[in-house]
Amino acid sequence: MNLKAKLMSAVAGAAFAASAGAAQAEITVAYFLEWPMPFQYAKEKGMYDEAMGMKVNWRAFDTGTAMSAAMASGDIQLSVSQGVPPFVVATSAGQDLQVVDVAVSYADNDNCVVAETLEIDKDSAKELEGKKVAVPLGTAAHYGFLKQMNHFGVDISTMDVVNMAPPEGAAAIAQGAVDMFCGWGGSLRRATEHGNVLLTGAEKEELGILVFDVTSGPANYIAENSDVVAKFLAVTAQANAMWADPANRDEMLPVIAKDSGMDIEATAATIDTFVFPTVEEQLTEKWLGGGAQDFMKGVAEVFVEAGSIDSALATYESNVNTGPLAAANGM
């Protein structure tokens, strides 16, 4: 039995007999290029369409803030791997979004890079005051930037903070147009060719700078289509489980690399820094059982203090919906 057959067998419970009307239904899902994840194998093999009984359209985005805007307009129904900070920014502003799973944890794949010509490291970080930095505002990279600068005692008000998507920021630091880059994925990898990080992933986690993405969607869509969302999450979970088995790596990696727009070596280097929690792990207190909600509150408070958002919600409990994930766990 080949890998596709095994995966489809594993998610057979997610398939449903579509009626003639339901067969015409479609869903549009947002994702990132240069951000390799196991779900892309299932995406490219048509497994979501088959298990869900509907056409799944995929749209690539540069930032999680753009995902929020597309969900607000109704252009997309789910976002895979939206960063927690852009999710918090949107919900704090009143957008009714919900988290339905933890897509990936990646402390080492979202960071800030200082131009090598400055020769600034964690022992001389105060010298960043007055410097120009490319930051995709309202994203996980923005949150990490604020937390790191606060840790180092850098006065952000002295800095020239320019809102740039990671690909633009990576090009800017390569050209010497900015002194520091903040971003993720392939852009981060390219940026490190022209500079150094201030803190490792482990060092950031010690400071409480967690970095994880979620699968999110409009609350009304999730409420009205909980079965569809559950089937989607079941396929994602099984793709993650297949990736966790080293025996499947050789078949899955080239497919994931192609869909990510990356070569195999770069894809392997990137995805090896990722952790994909199981459904069981996601439903524990550490993640969607309370930890994620508390973390969102902390992110919001940092953004309020920095003047990036007007106010935080009293709680983000209602912005997490574990119903579809729990249902997926039984498929």
N, C-alpha and C positions, 0 to 999 in steps of 0.2 A: 504494500500500500504506500503510495507516495505521500509527501508531506501535505499537499493540498487535500488529499482524500482523508488523511488522518485528522486534519484540522476541521474539515467539514463534518466528519463523524462526531468530533468532540462537541460541535455546536449544533448538532442536528436538532437538539431540543429547542433551539432558538427559532427554527424555521416554522412558518405557519402557512396554512392553506389559504392563500390570498383569494379574495373574491374578485370578480371582474372589475369592480370599482376600485378596490384596494390595490389591484395590480397596476393601476395607473399612478398610484401615489409615488411621490419622490421626496427625498430629503437632501438638503445641501449641507455639507460639513466642512468646516474650516480647519486648516492644518498649516504647518510651517515647512518650507523647503530648507535644506541643509540642517535638518533636525531629525535624524534617522531614528525610527521607532518600529517595533515589531508589527504594529497595526498596518504598516504600509505593505507588508507582505500580503496580508489578508485583503487589503484595498486593491492591490494590483491583480490578485487572483480572482476578484469578483465575489469574494466570500461574504462580504456584508450584504450585497444585493441578493445573493442566494438565500442566506439565512433569514433576512428581513422580509423577503418577498417584495421588494421595491427597488427602484433605481436610487442609488446613492451617488450624488454629485459631489465632487471635491473641489474646493477653492483654496489656493495658497495665499497666505498673508505674510506681511513683514513683521507685524507687531500684534501683541494682544489687545492693544487699544483699538486697532483697526477691526479686530474680531468683534469687540464690544459694539462698535458702531454698526457693523453688518448685522449683528443680532438685533440691535435696536430697530433697524430698518426692515427686518424680516427677510433679508437676503439669505441668511443662513440659519439653520436650526440648532446646530451643535458646533462647538469649537473644541478640537482635540489639542491638548497641551497649551491651553491659555495660561499665562503666568498668573499667580495669585495677586500680585500688585495691580495689574490692569483690571482684574476682576473686582478687586476692592475699590478701586477708583470709580468704576462704573456703578457698582451697587451703592457706594456711599453717596453718589449723586442722584440716586433714586431709581436706577435701572433695575428692573426686577429679574435678576439672573440667579441661577442656582448651580452649584457644583454637584455633579453626579458621580465623579470618581477622581482618584488621584492618578494622573496620567504617567508621571515620571518624577523622580527625585534626582537632582543633579548639582550638587554643591560645587563640583569642579568644572562645570560647563557654563557658568554665568559669572562674569568677573569684570574687573576694571584693569586696564593695561596702561602703564605709563611709558611714554616715548623714551627709548633707550638713550637718546642724546641728553636727556635731563639727568640721568644717573640718580634717580630718586627711588628709594626703597622704603620699607616700612619704618626704618630708623630715621628717615629724613622726610617723611610724608608732609610735614608742615610746609615744606617748600612748594607744595602744590597750590598754596594760596596765590591768587592772581593769575592762575593758569587757565587755559581753555580746554574744556572737556566735552566730548560728544556723548550724549546720553539719550536713549529713547525714553522720553518722559512717561511716567505712569506705568512702567513695566517692572519686572523683577530686577532688571539691571539698575533701574533708577533707585529702587528700594535699597539694593546692595550698596550703591554709590553713597546714598545718604548715611547709611549705617556705618560704612567704613570711614567716611570723612568725620563723622561724629566721634568714632573710636579714636581717630588720630588727632582730634582737636583742630581740624582744618575748618576755617571760617568760609563756608560755602558762598556767603554773600560777596566775597572778594573774587570769586571765580566767574568765568564766562561760560555758563552752561548752555550748550547748543543742543536743541532737540533733533537728533538724527537716528534713523533706523540703523540697526547694526551694520548692514552692508555699506551704507554711506559713511558711518563712523570708522569702519575698518579702512576704507579708501582714504579717509581724511588723515588718519594717523600715519598711514603709509606715505602720504604726500607731505607730511609735516605741517598740515593745516590745523591740527589740534595737538594738545599736549598729552591728553589722556582719552582713552576710549573705554566705554562700558557697553557690554553686549554679551552675546552668547553664540553657541554653535560654530558654524564655519567661519563666521565673521570674527569671533573671538580667536579662533585658531590662526587666522590670517593676521590679526592684530598683534599676536604674540611674536610674530616674525619681526616686529619693529619695536618691541618693548618688553616690559616685565610686569607681572602681577604683584600687588602689594601683599596680599594674603592668599594662602592656599584654601581649598575648599574646607579642609579640616579646621583650619584656623578660623574661618568664617563661622562654621557651625559652633565653635566654642564661644563665639560672641553672640550666638542666637540668631545668626543670619541663615535661616533655612531657605532652601531654594527648591521649590517643587511646582509643577504645573498640574492643572486640573482639566477634566472634560466638563464643559459648562454649556448651559443653554437657557433660553428664556423660560421663566417659571411657568407661564401659561402653556407653552408648547409641551413642556415636560409633564404637566398635569393632565393634559388632554391626550398625550401619546406615550404614557409611561411604559406600555408594552413594547413599543418601537424602540424607545431608549434602552430598555432592558436587553432587548435582543442585540442592539448595537454594542452594548457593554460586554455582553457574553462573548461576542466574536473577538473584541479587543482583549479580554482576559485570556482567551484560549490562544491567541497569537502570542501574548506575553509568555504563557506557559510553554508553548512550543519553542520560543527563543531561549528559554531558560535551560533547555536540553541541548548541550553542546553538539549532539548528533545532528541537529537541524541547522546549525550555523552556516555550513557551506552552501546549502540550498537557499536559505533565506537572505543571507547577506548581499549577494549581487542584486537581488530584486529590490531590497530596501535601498541600496546605494543608488540604483538607477532612478528610483522614484524620488529620492532626496536631492538629485542633481549633484551627486558627489562621486568621487572615485572610491573604490573598495577600501583602499588603505585609510583614507580620511574618514570614511563611514565607520570602519572598525574602531579607529582611534576615538571617535566621538561617542559611539554607542556604548563602548566599554566603560565610559565614565557615568553611565546612566543606571539607575535602579528602578525596576518596575514592580511596585508592591502588588502582592496577590490580592484578590478580592477579600479574602479573610483578613489580611493585614490592614487593608483600607478601612474595614468596618470596625477596627479596634479604636480604643481611646486615643492612641497616638495620632491617628489620622482623622477620619470623618466622624469618629465617636466623640469628638470634642476638641482634639488638638488643633485641627485645621481651623475651626471656628475661632479659637483663642488666638491663633497666629494671625488670622485676618484682622482681628481687633487691634493687635499690636502693629501691624503694617499700617492700618488706617491712622493710628495715633502718631506714628512717625511722619506720615504724609501731612497730617494736620499741623504738627509742630514745624515742619519745613515750609508750610504755606502752600503746599501742592494741591490740597483739597480743603474745602471750607470746614467740613466737620465729619466725624465718624458716626456710624450707626451705634445705637446703644448696644446692640448685639448682632452677630452675623449668623445666629443659629438658624434662622429661616432661610438663609442663603445656601444651605446644604440640604440636599434631598437624597437620602440613602435608599429610598424605596426601590428605584429601578436597579440599583446595584445589588441589593439583597435578593431581588427577584432573579437577576442574572446568575447569582450564585447557585440557584437551584436548577438552572437550565443545563 
